[in-house]
Amino acid sequence: MQVYKLKGTVDRFGNLIIKEPIQLPPGEVEVRLQSIESVDTSASKIEMDMTKPDRQVECSVPILKEWLELTEPAPPDFDDDQAKWDYLKEKYNL
């Protein structure tokens, strides 16, 4: 089964207009539509970059280092012993 990704528009009468020519053999097709929101992604990306500072992590494994830099740090009031105890209470119905 071949899959094609095309862009098009829907006119005021509800007709789908595909702007790109495509060579398809005759037969039935399944159509899935996804609307595209016209949001300026460059402006929103700049805002996200400004709100989230770069995090530096010490790790010898490069892929783990990249992943850890993308994660959020634990809040300062986080108690790991309490989190473990809550998990065990839930797991063993204590």
Stockholm file with secondary structure:
# STOCKHOLM 1.0

chainA/1-94         MQVYKLKGTVDRFGNLIIKEPIQLPPGEVEVRLQSIESVDTSASKIEMDMTKPDRQVECSVPILKEWLELTEPAPPDFDDDQAKWDYLKEKYNL
#=GR chainA/1-94 SS CCCCCCCEEECTTSCEEECSCCCCCSSCCCCCCCCCCCCCHHHHHHHHHHHSCCCCCCCSSHHHHHHHHHSCCCCTTCCHHHHHHHHHHHHTTC
#=GC SS_cons        CCCCCCCEEECTTSCEEECSCCCCCSSCCCCCCCCCCCCCHHHHHHHHHHHSCCCCCCCSSHHHHHHHHHSCCCCTTCCHHHHHHHHHHHHTTC
//
